């Protein structure tokens, strides 16, 4: 979604809202986490017993998902020249472009 308005000085101001699909699956996991492989993974739906898989990326609803996603966002935004908010790290600012971003979970405003 995009909305446009005029500032008091007459210049245009745009607001865009985006939802990052599968955001938490893009972040590197910060610790060793193993999960039991579901029976439907195996041929015929039989349970393989004590077989587990070690996660390489975050899985939604794990403790690391939100923290790791935020760290990835900070890394990418910093590499693009954005300054991370000192008192509110969910805000980023790019002075040359006069752009402010607000991140809340996987939503971007």
CORMOQUI-V306423 format. One record per helix or strand of 2 or more residues. SS is the DSSP state (H for helix, E for strand). FROM is the first residue (numbers start at 1). TO is the last residue. If there is no record, write none. Layout:
ss/from/to
SS/FROM/TO
SS/FROM/TO
This chain:
ss/from/to
E/2/6
E/12/16
E/18/19
H/23/26
E/34/36
H/39/41
H/43/45
E/52/54
H/63/79
E/83/84
E/91/94
E/99/104
E/107/108
